[in-house]
Amino acid sequence: MKNHRKSKMITENEYQNLKQMITFLERQRDESTGALNQLMSTLEKEYQCKDLEEAEELLTKLEREVAEYEETFQTEYGQFRKKYSKRLEKGGFQFDESISNGQKPSKHRKARD
C-alpha cells in the first residue's frame, strides 16, 4: 500500500505573509551583498588586500608594529621622565600618569585563539 501524504493548503493570508517575508529577506540579502562588495572594494583599494585572509595577515603585522612602537615609546618616555621630571615639575608641569602607567587604548577586536 502506498503511503499518501496529505498536503495542507495554505490560506491567502499565509501566502501573502510568506511572500512579504521572502521579499524582505531578498532585499536584506541584496543590501548585505552590496555592503560586502563595497567593503571588499575598499579593502583592496586602500590596503591592497584581495581577500580576508590577506587582510588578517596585514592586521596582525600592523598590530605587532603598534606593540613595538608602544614598547619603544614607554621606554623612551621613562628615560625622558627620569632625566627631566624634576626640572619640569619645578616649572609646574604635571605628567599624565596614564601614559607613564602604560595604559593602552581599548581593543575593538576580539582576541584570537
N, C-alpha and C positions, 0 to 999 in steps of 0.2 A: 504494500500500500504506500502511496506517495504521501509525503507529509506536506500538506498545503499550508502555507503561512498566510494568515490574514493580513492584508495591508490596511493600515489605518489611514483614512483620508484626513487631510488637514483642512482646517476651515480657511475661509478667505482672509480672516483677520490674522491667523497664524502665518499664512503665506505672505501677507503684507509686512508683518513684523520681521520675518526671515529675510525678505527682500531688502528691507531697510537696513538690517544688520549687515548683510553682505555688502551693500553699497557703502556703509560706514567703514567696514573693515578694508574694503578695496581702497577707499580714499586714504585711510591711515597708512596702508601699505605703500601707496604711491608717494605720500608725503615723507615717509620714513626712507624710502629708496632715494628720493630726491635729496634729502638731508645727508644721507650716507655718501652719495655721489659727490655732493659739494664738499664734505669733509675730506674725502679721499683726494679730490682735486686740490684742495688747499694743502694737504699733506705732501702731495707730490710737488706742487709749485714752490711752496715755502721751505720745505725741508728735504726735497729730493728723495722722498721715500715712496717706493712703488706699492708697498703693502704694509699691513700692520706689523708684520714681523720685523721689517726694516725700521719702522717707527719705534718699536720696543727696544731694538738694539741701540738706536740713536738716543732714546730717552735714558737708557742705562748708562751709556757713555757720558751724557750730559750730567746726570746725577752724580756720577763718580767725579767729574771735573768740579762740580759745585762743592762736593765734600772736600776735595783737595784745596780749593780756594778758601773755604771756611776754616780749614785747619791752618793754612798759611796765615790767614788774617788773624786768627786767635793768637797764634804765636807772635806775630809782629806787633799786634795790639798790646799783648802782655809786656813785650820788651819796651814798647813806647811808654806805657804806663809806668813801668818800673823806672825808666830813665827820667821822665818829665812830670810825673804826677805831683811832686812836691811843689815845683815851680808853678804849675797850672792851678793847683788848689789855692796857692797864695794869691793868685790873681782872681779868685772867685769862681773858677771853672769847676763844674761838677761832672764827674764821669757817669755815663749811663751804665748802670750796673747790669742791665740785661745783656749788654754787649760783652762785658767782662766775664759774665757767668756762662757765656757760650750758649745762650738760649737760641734755638733755631726756629725759623718760621714753621708754622704747622704744615704738615704734609696733606695734600689734597688727594693723593693716590693711596690706594690700599697697598699694604705690604705684600710683596710677592712671596710665594712658597720657596 
